[in-house]
Amino acid sequence: MNKKVDISWNYLENVTEALDSYKIRAFIDAKDEIIDCGVYNEYQFFEILFKMIDEEKLKFELYNYLKNNQDNGFSIIKQFSEEKKIKIKKVLSLLELLEIEGLIFLEDINKSNQNEDINEIFTKNFEDILIKVKKSSLKELKTIYEPVKVIFNSNICAGCGICAGICPMDCINIQNGYGEIDENKCIRCGLCYFVCPRSFLPAEILNIYQNKTSNIKNNKNLGPYLEAYVARTKVKEIKAACQDGGVSSTCILYLLNTNEIDAALGAKIGQNPWCPEPTIIKNKDDIINSAGTKYVNNPNLKLLNKFNLEDKKIAVIGVPCMMQALLKSKIYNINIPSINSVKYRIGIFCMESFSYEQGFLKICEKLNVDLRDIKKTNIDKGKFLIHTNNDDILSIPIKEINHLAREDCEVCFDLTSESADISIGSIGAPLGWNSVLIRTQKGKELFEALINNDLIESKPIEEVKPGLELLKKTAIGKKKNSYKHIIKKLEQNKKVPIY
């Protein structure tokens, strides 16, 4: 918290309301248990606590400001931004949080309920909103964040691992796409639910934070991006080990060699054949061992609270849900040390993932292939492909194995890791190349450094086929499927993510 403030009745009222927030009270009450657990030391505990109080206080300042003013449109947001001298995107993020917590209701006055563009389902135009404030007692309205177990039990868990990666009691485990909580250790602070990308995810706010320049391409199918290319590595060892173009591995190699990062979070094959596990990447050998696509769910982010990463500069290679979790946690920053250590978000395209036993192994059974004979797996032209050590290629149409994919992945709308600094995949690229979407200035500088250091070759995606049109078509298809599954769950009175 700031040490020097102008004390007023409104200030004291907002501080009181912040301190009365359930997650803050739970965090304070469990101070000794948290420090004894060892995930966060005493200094880190207070850093997190004071940041949470600051954020809650500002949120309730906005709530009371809205409640006490007549204007109920976008102009009141601008007015609050100017008076408090904070960026308007910060105010909008708090506005979304107030709606998610049930303190206000936002109505988009220009959004039709019929024949909507599927992209508009996951976004809102803040300049066309009406703000309706619930004026009951705050004690009656305040949200209690549940433990993330409610997400596990609803079959909407992304399996990204961020809940396990930030839990102050180290009582959450994510394995093979499924989560468990040690109820005896859980302090019910709700921080796991707060950071989860499937509890609530303000999609438009993520796009606003990504869009820091007027040069962003206006393409809602793919999310905001600056430039699009196809590229492939020139590094011989990576080329021999990679899935397609090897660009993500080359990014990590460059960042490690130039000391831009100390380590990266990625995935490698674990003890069971073709079953991935999270790994810390520190050198070229680690990069080679982690190269290639793994279609089994893997919770990379659960390593956030391991290996003293809060003292390091790290990159994360991961799928869309992981990028969403990281950007969401950056927007709603509560000073989690390891999250603040993430300097690069390198996103991978992802349509869906499989569990190991009930997904990948059953695909292998259908193709009658021994796990020890598999050299490479891939998805291309609507088929799941397994390359064997004998150079045979076994295939099965995706439509015949869709039912084996994780149900939890059905509610995900993001194909291309829209919340990353740079997004990489094979869709739209020629064989042996990657499609690359550069989303932020940091991603642009990284891509240019790879070219300038002769680590990759590239060409504009417009110069190749199938190119951007296939990528757009596939992305919009995933958004439509996501919406369809969300509607189905709602009709069955099941919990869904709040996008």
ZATOR-287584 format. One record per residue (C-alpha): chain; y negated, x, z negated. Coordinates in steps of 0.1 Angstrom, whole numbers, plus 5000, padded with zeros to 4 digits. Layout:
<kette->A | py->Y | px->X | pz->Z>
...
end
This chain:
<kette->A | py->5000 | px->5000 | pz->5000>
<kette->A | py->4964 | px->5011 | pz->5005>
<kette->A | py->4949 | px->5024 | pz->4973>
<kette->A | py->4913 | px->5014 | pz->4981>
<kette->A | py->4908 | px->4977 | pz->4987>
<kette->A | py->4881 | px->4951 | pz->4983>
<kette->A | py->4894 | px->4929 | pz->4955>
<kette->A | py->4888 | px->4892 | pz->4960>
<kette->A | py->4906 | px->4860 | pz->4950>
<kette->A | py->4921 | px->4857 | pz->4985>
<kette->A | py->4933 | px->4893 | pz->4984>
<kette->A | py->4950 | px->4887 | pz->4950>
<kette->A | py->4965 | px->4854 | pz->4963>
<kette->A | py->4980 | px->4872 | pz->4993>
<kette->A | py->4994 | px->4900 | pz->4972>
<kette->A | py->5009 | px->4875 | pz->4948>
<kette->A | py->5025 | px->4856 | pz->4977>
<kette->A | py->5039 | px->4889 | pz->4991>
<kette->A | py->5054 | px->4899 | pz->4958>
<kette->A | py->5070 | px->4865 | pz->4955>
<kette->A | py->5089 | px->4870 | pz->4988>
<kette->A | py->5126 | px->4869 | pz->4982>
<kette->A | py->5135 | px->4901 | pz->4999>
<kette->A | py->5108 | px->4921 | pz->4980>
<kette->A | py->5119 | px->4906 | pz->4947>
<kette->A | py->5156 | px->4914 | pz->4955>
<kette->A | py->5146 | px->4950 | pz->4965>
<kette->A | py->5126 | px->4956 | pz->4933>
<kette->A | py->5153 | px->4941 | pz->4910>
<kette->A | py->5179 | px->4964 | pz->4926>
<kette->A | py->5159 | px->4996 | pz->4924>
<kette->A | py->5183 | px->5015 | pz->4902>
<kette->A | py->5214 | px->5004 | pz->4922>
<kette->A | py->5197 | px->5014 | pz->4955>
<kette->A | py->5187 | px->5048 | pz->4943>
<kette->A | py->5221 | px->5054 | pz->4927>
<kette->A | py->5238 | px->5044 | pz->4960>
<kette->A | py->5221 | px->5074 | pz->4977>
<kette->A | py->5211 | px->5059 | pz->5011>
<kette->A | py->5175 | px->5061 | pz->5001>
<kette->A | py->5160 | px->5084 | pz->4974>
<kette->A | py->5133 | px->5072 | pz->4950>
<kette->A | py->5104 | px->5084 | pz->4972>
<kette->A | py->5119 | px->5066 | pz->5002>
<kette->A | py->5126 | px->5035 | pz->4981>
<kette->A | py->5089 | px->5032 | pz->4973>
<kette->A | py->5078 | px->5040 | pz->5008>
<kette->A | py->5099 | px->5010 | pz->5021>
<kette->A | py->5088 | px->4987 | pz->4992>
<kette->A | py->5051 | px->4993 | pz->4996>
<kette->A | py->5053 | px->4989 | pz->5034>
<kette->A | py->5072 | px->4956 | pz->5030>
<kette->A | py->5045 | px->4944 | pz->5006>
<kette->A | py->5017 | px->4954 | pz->5030>
<kette->A | py->5035 | px->4936 | pz->5059>
<kette->A | py->5041 | px->4905 | pz->5038>
<kette->A | py->5005 | px->4904 | pz->5025>
<kette->A | py->4992 | px->4906 | pz->5061>
<kette->A | py->5015 | px->4879 | pz->5072>
<kette->A | py->5003 | px->4855 | pz->5044>
<kette->A | py->4967 | px->4864 | pz->5052>
<kette->A | py->4973 | px->4852 | pz->5087>
<kette->A | py->4990 | px->4820 | pz->5074>
<kette->A | py->4962 | px->4812 | pz->5051>
<kette->A | py->4936 | px->4820 | pz->5078>
<kette->A | py->4953 | px->4795 | pz->5101>
<kette->A | py->4956 | px->4769 | pz->5074>
<kette->A | py->4919 | px->4771 | pz->5065>
<kette->A | py->4905 | px->4770 | pz->5101>
<kette->A | py->4901 | px->4741 | pz->5124>
<kette->A | py->4908 | px->4760 | pz->5157>
<kette->A | py->4945 | px->4758 | pz->5166>
<kette->A | py->4946 | px->4778 | pz->5198>
<kette->A | py->4947 | px->4814 | pz->5210>
<kette->A | py->4910 | px->4819 | pz->5201>
<kette->A | py->4919 | px->4818 | pz->5164>
<kette->A | py->4944 | px->4847 | pz->5169>
<kette->A | py->4917 | px->4868 | pz->5186>
<kette->A | py->4893 | px->4860 | pz->5159>
<kette->A | py->4917 | px->4871 | pz->5131>
<kette->A | py->4925 | px->4903 | pz->5152>
<kette->A | py->4888 | px->4911 | pz->5154>
<kette->A | py->4880 | px->4904 | pz->5117>
<kette->A | py->4909 | px->4924 | pz->5104>
<kette->A | py->4905 | px->4952 | pz->5130>
<kette->A | py->4941 | px->4951 | pz->5140>
<kette->A | py->4956 | px->4949 | pz->5175>
<kette->A | py->4962 | px->4915 | pz->5189>
<kette->A | py->4999 | px->4923 | pz->5196>
<kette->A | py->5003 | px->4929 | pz->5159>
<kette->A | py->4989 | px->4895 | pz->5151>
<kette->A | py->5011 | px->4879 | pz->5177>
<kette->A | py->5042 | px->4895 | pz->5161>
<kette->A | py->5032 | px->4881 | pz->5127>
<kette->A | py->5026 | px->4847 | pz->5144>
<kette->A | py->5061 | px->4847 | pz->5157>
<kette->A | py->5074 | px->4857 | pz->5123>
<kette->A | py->5056 | px->4828 | pz->5107>
<kette->A | py->5072 | px->4804 | pz->5132>
<kette->A | py->5106 | px->4819 | pz->5127>
<kette->A | py->5102 | px->4815 | pz->5089>
<kette->A | py->5092 | px->4778 | pz->5093>
<kette->A | py->5056 | px->4782 | pz->5081>
<kette->A | py->5041 | px->4772 | pz->5114>
<kette->A | py->5051 | px->4756 | pz->5147>
<kette->A | py->5040 | px->4769 | pz->5181>
<kette->A | py->5038 | px->4745 | pz->5210>
<kette->A | py->5033 | px->4758 | pz->5246>
<kette->A | py->5012 | px->4731 | pz->5261>
<kette->A | py->5018 | px->4741 | pz->5297>
<kette->A | py->5056 | px->4746 | pz->5295>
<kette->A | py->5075 | px->4718 | pz->5312>
<kette->A | py->5108 | px->4706 | pz->5297>
<kette->A | py->5124 | px->4701 | pz->5331>
<kette->A | py->5133 | px->4724 | pz->5359>
<kette->A | py->5121 | px->4755 | pz->5340>
<kette->A | py->5124 | px->4790 | pz->5354>
<kette->A | py->5153 | px->4805 | pz->5334>
<kette->A | py->5130 | px->4834 | pz->5324>
<kette->A | py->5106 | px->4811 | pz->5307>
<kette->A | py->5133 | px->4800 | pz->5283>
<kette->A | py->5131 | px->4834 | pz->5266>
<kette->A | py->5093 | px->4838 | pz->5267>
<kette->A | py->5061 | px->4820 | pz->5258>
<kette->A | py->5025 | px->4822 | pz->5270>
<kette->A | py->5005 | px->4828 | pz->5239>
<kette->A | py->4972 | px->4819 | pz->5257>
<kette->A | py->4986 | px->4783 | pz->5261>
<kette->A | py->4998 | px->4777 | pz->5226>
<kette->A | py->4989 | px->4751 | pz->5200>
<kette->A | py->4994 | px->4762 | pz->5164>
<kette->A | py->5005 | px->4736 | pz->5139>
<kette->A | py->5005 | px->4748 | pz->5103>
<kette->A | py->5028 | px->4734 | pz->5076>
<kette->A | py->5006 | px->4729 | pz->5046>
<kette->A | py->5032 | px->4722 | pz->5019>
<kette->A | py->5035 | px->4745 | pz->4989>
<kette->A | py->5044 | px->4781 | pz->5000>
<kette->A | py->5071 | px->4782 | pz->4973>
<kette->A | py->5088 | px->4753 | pz->4991>
<kette->A | py->5084 | px->4768 | pz->5025>
<kette->A | py->5092 | px->4805 | pz->5020>
<kette->A | py->5123 | px->4817 | pz->5038>
<kette->A | py->5152 | px->4834 | pz->5021>
<kette->A | py->5168 | px->4858 | pz->5045>
<kette->A | py->5205 | px->4855 | pz->5043>
<kette->A | py->5229 | px->4884 | pz->5044>
<kette->A | py->5239 | px->4891 | pz->5080>
<kette->A | py->5274 | px->4877 | pz->5072>
<kette->A | py->5261 | px->4844 | pz->5086>
<kette->A | py->5257 | px->4862 | pz->5120>
<kette->A | py->5293 | px->4876 | pz->5118>
<kette->A | py->5307 | px->4842 | pz->5110>
<kette->A | py->5289 | px->4825 | pz->5138>
<kette->A | py->5304 | px->4847 | pz->5165>
<kette->A | py->5269 | px->4858 | pz->5177>
<kette->A | py->5270 | px->4894 | pz->5163>
<kette->A | py->5259 | px->4920 | pz->5189>
<kette->A | py->5280 | px->4947 | pz->5172>
<kette->A | py->5251 | px->4971 | pz->5175>
<kette->A | py->5255 | px->4984 | pz->5139>
<kette->A | py->5218 | px->4984 | pz->5128>
<kette->A | py->5226 | px->4963 | pz->5098>
<kette->A | py->5251 | px->4989 | pz->5085>
<kette->A | py->5227 | px->5017 | pz->5095>
<kette->A | py->5198 | px->5005 | pz->5073>
<kette->A | py->5216 | px->4987 | pz->5044>
<kette->A | py->5203 | px->5002 | pz->5011>
<kette->A | py->5236 | px->4996 | pz->4994>
<kette->A | py->5258 | px->5009 | pz->5022>
<kette->A | py->5279 | px->4978 | pz->5019>
<kette->A | py->5282 | px->4967 | pz->5055>
<kette->A | py->5308 | px->4980 | pz->5080>
<kette->A | py->5309 | px->4972 | pz->5117>
<kette->A | py->5341 | px->4981 | pz->5135>
<kette->A | py->5354 | px->4970 | pz->5169>
<kette->A | py->5327 | px->4943 | pz->5172>
<kette->A | py->5334 | px->4927 | pz->5139>
<kette->A | py->5313 | px->4930 | pz->5107>
<kette->A | py->5323 | px->4929 | pz->5070>
<kette->A | py->5302 | px->4930 | pz->5038>
<kette->A | py->5313 | px->4943 | pz->5004>
<kette->A | py->5301 | px->4913 | pz->4984>
<kette->A | py->5304 | px->4932 | pz->4951>
<kette->A | py->5278 | px->4957 | pz->4963>
<kette->A | py->5255 | px->4935 | pz->4983>
<kette->A | py->5221 | px->4928 | pz->4965>
<kette->A | py->5212 | px->4899 | pz->4988>
<kette->A | py->5179 | px->4915 | pz->4999>
<kette->A | py->5183 | px->4901 | pz->5035>
<kette->A | py->5171 | px->4933 | pz->5052>
<kette->A | py->5202 | px->4933 | pz->5074>
<kette->A | py->5193 | px->4898 | pz->5087>
<kette->A | py->5156 | px->4909 | pz->5091>
<kette->A | py->5165 | px->4938 | pz->5115>
<kette->A | py->5194 | px->4921 | pz->5133>
<kette->A | py->5186 | px->4914 | pz->5170>
<kette->A | py->5207 | px->4882 | pz->5169>
<kette->A | py->5191 | px->4866 | pz->5138>
<kette->A | py->5158 | px->4863 | pz->5155>
<kette->A | py->5144 | px->4882 | pz->5185>
<kette->A | py->5108 | px->4875 | pz->5196>
<kette->A | py->5115 | px->4884 | pz->5233>
<kette->A | py->5079 | px->4880 | pz->5245>
<kette->A | py->5066 | px->4903 | pz->5217>
<kette->A | py->5091 | px->4930 | pz->5228>
<kette->A | py->5078 | px->4928 | pz->5263>
<kette->A | py->5042 | px->4930 | pz->5251>
<kette->A | py->5049 | px->4961 | pz->5231>
<kette->A | py->5067 | px->4976 | pz->5261>
<kette->A | py->5038 | px->4967 | pz->5284>
<kette->A | py->5011 | px->4993 | pz->5276>
<kette->A | py->4997 | px->4998 | pz->5311>
<kette->A | py->4984 | px->4977 | pz->5339>
<kette->A | py->5009 | px->4994 | pz->5362>
<kette->A | py->5039 | px->4974 | pz->5349>
<kette->A | py->5059 | px->4956 | pz->5376>
<kette->A | py->5058 | px->4918 | pz->5369>
<kette->A | py->5095 | px->4912 | pz->5371>
<kette->A | py->5109 | px->4890 | pz->5343>
<kette->A | py->5144 | px->4892 | pz->5357>
<kette->A | py->5145 | px->4929 | pz->5348>
<kette->A | py->5119 | px->4930 | pz->5320>
<kette->A | py->5088 | px->4952 | pz->5323>
<kette->A | py->5091 | px->4985 | pz->5341>
<kette->A | py->5069 | px->5010 | pz->5357>
<kette->A | py->5090 | px->5024 | pz->5385>
<kette->A | py->5126 | px->5021 | pz->5399>
<kette->A | py->5148 | px->5048 | pz->5414>
<kette->A | py->5183 | px->5058 | pz->5421>
<kette->A | py->5193 | px->5092 | pz->5408>
<kette->A | py->5222 | px->5115 | pz->5401>
<kette->A | py->5227 | px->5146 | pz->5380>
<kette->A | py->5227 | px->5182 | pz->5394>
<kette->A | py->5244 | px->5196 | pz->5363>
<kette->A | py->5279 | px->5206 | pz->5374>
<kette->A | py->5297 | px->5199 | pz->5341>
<kette->A | py->5281 | px->5165 | pz->5336>
<kette->A | py->5288 | px->5156 | pz->5373>
<kette->A | py->5325 | px->5163 | pz->5366>
<kette->A | py->5327 | px->5141 | pz->5335>
<kette->A | py->5302 | px->5113 | pz->5341>
<kette->A | py->5309 | px->5077 | pz->5351>
<kette->A | py->5285 | px->5074 | pz->5380>
<kette->A | py->5253 | px->5094 | pz->5383>
<kette->A | py->5252 | px->5111 | pz->5349>
<kette->A | py->5215 | px->5105 | pz->5344>
<kette->A | py->5218 | px->5094 | pz->5307>
<kette->A | py->5238 | px->5125 | pz->5298>
<kette->A | py->5213 | px->5147 | pz->5317>
<kette->A | py->5184 | px->5131 | pz->5297>
<kette->A | py->5201 | px->5141 | pz->5264>
<kette->A | py->5208 | px->5176 | pz->5277>
<kette->A | py->5172 | px->5182 | pz->5286>
<kette->A | py->5159 | px->5167 | pz->5253>
<kette->A | py->5182 | px->5189 | pz->5233>
<kette->A | py->5175 | px->5221 | pz->5253>
<kette->A | py->5137 | px->5216 | pz->5249>
<kette->A | py->5139 | px->5207 | pz->5212>
<kette->A | py->5124 | px->5173 | pz->5219>
<kette->A | py->5152 | px->5160 | pz->5198>
<kette->A | py->5175 | px->5174 | pz->5172>
<kette->A | py->5204 | px->5150 | pz->5179>
<kette->A | py->5214 | px->5118 | pz->5197>
<kette->A | py->5234 | px->5088 | pz->5188>
<kette->A | py->5261 | px->5080 | pz->5213>
<kette->A | py->5298 | px->5071 | pz->5217>
<kette->A | py->5329 | px->5091 | pz->5222>
<kette->A | py->5366 | px->5082 | pz->5225>
<kette->A | py->5381 | px->5081 | pz->5190>
<kette->A | py->5416 | px->5086 | pz->5177>
<kette->A | py->5430 | px->5056 | pz->5195>
<kette->A | py->5431 | px->5061 | pz->5233>
<kette->A | py->5401 | px->5045 | pz->5250>
<kette->A | py->5387 | px->5031 | pz->5218>
<kette->A | py->5352 | px->5045 | pz->5213>
<kette->A | py->5335 | px->5054 | pz->5180>
<kette->A | py->5299 | px->5063 | pz->5172>
<kette->A | py->5291 | px->5100 | pz->5174>
<kette->A | py->5263 | px->5125 | pz->5167>
<kette->A | py->5255 | px->5145 | pz->5199>
<kette->A | py->5241 | px->5179 | pz->5191>
<kette->A | py->5250 | px->5202 | pz->5221>
<kette->A | py->5263 | px->5203 | pz->5257>
<kette->A | py->5300 | px->5200 | pz->5246>
<kette->A | py->5292 | px->5168 | pz->5227>
<kette->A | py->5275 | px->5154 | pz->5258>
<kette->A | py->5305 | px->5161 | pz->5279>
<kette->A | py->5328 | px->5145 | pz->5253>
<kette->A | py->5307 | px->5114 | pz->5252>
<kette->A | py->5301 | px->5110 | pz->5289>
<kette->A | py->5313 | px->5079 | pz->5307>
<kette->A | py->5311 | px->5042 | pz->5301>
<kette->A | py->5331 | px->5026 | pz->5273>
<kette->A | py->5337 | px->4988 | pz->5277>
<kette->A | py->5349 | px->4984 | pz->5241>
<kette->A | py->5321 | px->4974 | pz->5217>
<kette->A | py->5308 | px->5004 | pz->5197>
<kette->A | py->5283 | px->5002 | pz->5168>
<kette->A | py->5262 | px->5034 | pz->5175>
<kette->A | py->5234 | px->5024 | pz->5152>
<kette->A | py->5256 | px->5023 | pz->5121>
<kette->A | py->5251 | px->5061 | pz->5120>
<kette->A | py->5214 | px->5057 | pz->5113>
<kette->A | py->5218 | px->5062 | pz->5076>
<kette->A | py->5242 | px->5092 | pz->5080>
<kette->A | py->5238 | px->5129 | pz->5083>
<kette->A | py->5202 | px->5129 | pz->5070>
<kette->A | py->5188 | px->5117 | pz->5103>
<kette->A | py->5156 | px->5107 | pz->5087>
<kette->A | py->5146 | px->5144 | pz->5087>
<kette->A | py->5154 | px->5147 | pz->5124>
<kette->A | py->5140 | px->5137 | pz->5158>
<kette->A | py->5167 | px->5116 | pz->5175>
<kette->A | py->5174 | px->5097 | pz->5207>
<kette->A | py->5197 | px->5067 | pz->5210>
<kette->A | py->5219 | px->5060 | pz->5240>
<kette->A | py->5230 | px->5024 | pz->5239>
<kette->A | py->5234 | px->4990 | pz->5253>
<kette->A | py->5207 | px->4963 | pz->5254>
<kette->A | py->5213 | px->4949 | pz->5219>
<kette->A | py->5208 | px->4983 | pz->5204>
<kette->A | py->5176 | px->4988 | pz->5223>
<kette->A | py->5164 | px->4953 | pz->5211>
<kette->A | py->5173 | px->4962 | pz->5175>
<kette->A | py->5153 | px->4995 | pz->5176>
<kette->A | py->5122 | px->4980 | pz->5192>
<kette->A | py->5123 | px->4949 | pz->5169>
<kette->A | py->5125 | px->4973 | pz->5139>
<kette->A | py->5096 | px->4993 | pz->5154>
<kette->A | py->5075 | px->4962 | pz->5157>
<kette->A | py->5084 | px->4949 | pz->5122>
<kette->A | py->5082 | px->4984 | pz->5108>
<kette->A | py->5091 | px->4986 | pz->5071>
<kette->A | py->5094 | px->5024 | pz->5069>
<kette->A | py->5131 | px->5028 | pz->5073>
<kette->A | py->5132 | px->5066 | pz->5076>
<kette->A | py->5160 | px->5069 | pz->5101>
<kette->A | py->5145 | px->5043 | pz->5124>
<kette->A | py->5112 | px->5060 | pz->5124>
<kette->A | py->5130 | px->5092 | pz->5135>
<kette->A | py->5141 | px->5076 | pz->5168>
<kette->A | py->5119 | px->5092 | pz->5194>
<kette->A | py->5137 | px->5080 | pz->5226>
<kette->A | py->5155 | px->5048 | pz->5235>
<kette->A | py->5178 | px->5054 | pz->5265>
<kette->A | py->5193 | px->5021 | pz->5275>
<kette->A | py->5225 | px->5014 | pz->5294>
<kette->A | py->5231 | px->4983 | pz->5316>
<kette->A | py->5256 | px->4960 | pz->5300>
<kette->A | py->5271 | px->4926 | pz->5311>
<kette->A | py->5295 | px->4922 | pz->5282>
<kette->A | py->5318 | px->4941 | pz->5260>
<kette->A | py->5354 | px->4938 | pz->5248>
<kette->A | py->5371 | px->4942 | pz->5215>
<kette->A | py->5398 | px->4968 | pz->5215>
<kette->A | py->5430 | px->4949 | pz->5206>
<kette->A | py->5421 | px->4915 | pz->5219>
<kette->A | py->5402 | px->4927 | pz->5250>
<kette->A | py->5408 | px->4961 | pz->5264>
<kette->A | py->5445 | px->4964 | pz->5254>
<kette->A | py->5452 | px->4930 | pz->5270>
<kette->A | py->5436 | px->4941 | pz->5302>
<kette->A | py->5458 | px->4971 | pz->5303>
<kette->A | py->5488 | px->4949 | pz->5297>
<kette->A | py->5478 | px->4927 | pz->5327>
<kette->A | py->5476 | px->4958 | pz->5348>
<kette->A | py->5508 | px->4973 | pz->5334>
<kette->A | py->5492 | px->5006 | pz->5327>
<kette->A | py->5499 | px->5031 | pz->5299>
<kette->A | py->5468 | px->5041 | pz->5279>
<kette->A | py->5478 | px->5077 | pz->5282>
<kette->A | py->5477 | px->5075 | pz->5320>
<kette->A | py->5441 | px->5063 | pz->5322>
<kette->A | py->5415 | px->5087 | pz->5335>
<kette->A | py->5385 | px->5064 | pz->5340>
<kette->A | py->5375 | px->5028 | pz->5338>
<kette->A | py->5348 | px->5011 | pz->5358>
<kette->A | py->5335 | px->4977 | pz->5370>
<kette->A | py->5325 | px->4974 | pz->5406>
<kette->A | py->5322 | px->4945 | pz->5431>
<kette->A | py->5334 | px->4919 | pz->5407>
<kette->A | py->5365 | px->4938 | pz->5396>
<kette->A | py->5376 | px->4958 | pz->5366>
<kette->A | py->5390 | px->4991 | pz->5378>
<kette->A | py->5413 | px->5016 | pz->5360>
<kette->A | py->5417 | px->5050 | pz->5376>
<kette->A | py->5449 | px->5068 | pz->5366>
<kette->A | py->5458 | px->5104 | pz->5362>
<kette->A | py->5478 | px->5101 | pz->5394>
<kette->A | py->5446 | px->5090 | pz->5413>
<kette->A | py->5458 | px->5054 | pz->5416>
<kette->A | py->5432 | px->5026 | pz->5412>
<kette->A | py->5443 | px->4995 | pz->5395>
<kette->A | py->5421 | px->4964 | pz->5396>
<kette->A | py->5417 | px->4929 | pz->5384>
<kette->A | py->5389 | px->4904 | pz->5392>
<kette->A | py->5364 | px->4900 | pz->5364>
<kette->A | py->5368 | px->4862 | pz->5365>
<kette->A | py->5404 | px->4866 | pz->5354>
<kette->A | py->5395 | px->4886 | pz->5323>
<kette->A | py->5362 | px->4869 | pz->5313>
<kette->A | py->5380 | px->4850 | pz->5286>
<kette->A | py->5389 | px->4883 | pz->5270>
<kette->A | py->5353 | px->4894 | pz->5265>
<kette->A | py->5337 | px->4890 | pz->5231>
<kette->A | py->5324 | px->4855 | pz->5225>
<kette->A | py->5295 | px->4871 | pz->5207>
<kette->A | py->5282 | px->4887 | pz->5239>
<kette->A | py->5279 | px->4853 | pz->5256>
<kette->A | py->5245 | px->4847 | pz->5240>
<kette->A | py->5229 | px->4879 | pz->5252>
<kette->A | py->5203 | px->4875 | pz->5279>
<kette->A | py->5196 | px->4912 | pz->5286>
<kette->A | py->5215 | px->4930 | pz->5314>
<kette->A | py->5192 | px->4960 | pz->5319>
<kette->A | py->5182 | px->4972 | pz->5284>
<kette->A | py->5147 | px->4958 | pz->5287>
<kette->A | py->5136 | px->4972 | pz->5254>
<kette->A | py->5144 | px->5009 | pz->5263>
<kette->A | py->5121 | px->5037 | pz->5273>
<kette->A | py->5143 | px->5043 | pz->5304>
<kette->A | py->5172 | px->5021 | pz->5315>
<kette->A | py->5202 | px->5034 | pz->5334>
<kette->A | py->5233 | px->5018 | pz->5351>
<kette->A | py->5253 | px->5015 | pz->5383>
<kette->A | py->5244 | px->4981 | pz->5395>
<kette->A | py->5223 | px->4983 | pz->5427>
<kette->A | py->5230 | px->5020 | pz->5432>
<kette->A | py->5253 | px->5037 | pz->5458>
<kette->A | py->5286 | px->5051 | pz->5447>
<kette->A | py->5281 | px->5081 | pz->5425>
<kette->A | py->5244 | px->5073 | pz->5417>
<kette->A | py->5226 | px->5055 | pz->5389>
<kette->A | py->5199 | px->5028 | pz->5391>
<kette->A | py->5170 | px->5039 | pz->5369>
<kette->A | py->5143 | px->5016 | pz->5355>
<kette->A | py->5114 | px->5035 | pz->5339>
<kette->A | py->5099 | px->5013 | pz->5313>
<kette->A | py->5074 | px->5033 | pz->5292>
<kette->A | py->5052 | px->5063 | pz->5296>
<kette->A | py->5076 | px->5083 | pz->5275>
<kette->A | py->5104 | px->5073 | pz->5298>
<kette->A | py->5083 | px->5083 | pz->5329>
<kette->A | py->5075 | px->5117 | pz->5314>
<kette->A | py->5112 | px->5123 | pz->5307>
<kette->A | py->5123 | px->5113 | pz->5342>
<kette->A | py->5097 | px->5135 | pz->5358>
<kette->A | py->5108 | px->5164 | pz->5336>
<kette->A | py->5143 | px->5160 | pz->5348>
<kette->A | py->5131 | px->5163 | pz->5384>
<kette->A | py->5107 | px->5191 | pz->5378>
<kette->A | py->5135 | px->5211 | pz->5361>
<kette->A | py->5159 | px->5205 | pz->5390>
<kette->A | py->5183 | px->5186 | pz->5368>
<kette->A | py->5186 | px->5155 | pz->5389>
<kette->A | py->5179 | px->5143 | pz->5424>
<kette->A | py->5163 | px->5109 | pz->5430>
<kette->A | py->5149 | px->5085 | pz->5456>
<kette->A | py->5131 | px->5051 | pz->5453>
<kette->A | py->5155 | px->5023 | pz->5448>
<kette->A | py->5139 | px->5005 | pz->5478>
<kette->A | py->5154 | px->5031 | pz->5501>
<kette->A | py->5191 | px->5023 | pz->5492>
<kette->A | py->5215 | px->4994 | pz->5493>
<kette->A | py->5225 | px->4971 | pz->5476>
<kette->A | py->5193 | px->4981 | pz->5457>
<kette->A | py->5170 | px->4961 | pz->5436>
<kette->A | py->5180 | px->4926 | pz->5449>
<kette->A | py->5215 | px->4929 | pz->5436>
<kette->A | py->5202 | px->4941 | pz->5403>
<kette->A | py->5178 | px->4912 | pz->5401>
<kette->A | py->5205 | px->4887 | pz->5410>
<kette->A | py->5229 | px->4900 | pz->5385>
<kette->A | py->5202 | px->4900 | pz->5358>
<kette->A | py->5192 | px->4864 | pz->5364>
<kette->A | py->5229 | px->4855 | pz->5364>
<kette->A | py->5233 | px->4869 | pz->5329>
<kette->A | py->5202 | px->4850 | pz->5317>
<kette->A | py->5215 | px->4818 | pz->5330>
<kette->A | py->5250 | px->4823 | pz->5315>
<kette->A | py->5233 | px->4831 | pz->5281>
<kette->A | py->5213 | px->4799 | pz->5282>
<kette->A | py->5243 | px->4779 | pz->5291>
<kette->A | py->5263 | px->4793 | pz->5261>
<kette->A | py->5234 | px->4788 | pz->5237>
<kette->A | py->5231 | px->4752 | pz->5248>
<kette->A | py->5268 | px->4747 | pz->5243>
<kette->A | py->5267 | px->4761 | pz->5208>
<kette->A | py->5237 | px->4739 | pz->5199>
<kette->A | py->5256 | px->4709 | pz->5211>
<kette->A | py->5284 | px->4719 | pz->5188>
<kette->A | py->5259 | px->4724 | pz->5159>
<kette->A | py->5266 | px->4761 | pz->5158>
<kette->A | py->5242 | px->4788 | pz->5149>
<kette->A | py->5225 | px->4806 | pz->5178>
<kette->A | py->5200 | px->4835 | pz->5180>
<kette->A | py->5163 | px->4826 | pz->5178>
<kette->A | py->5148 | px->4841 | pz->5210>
end
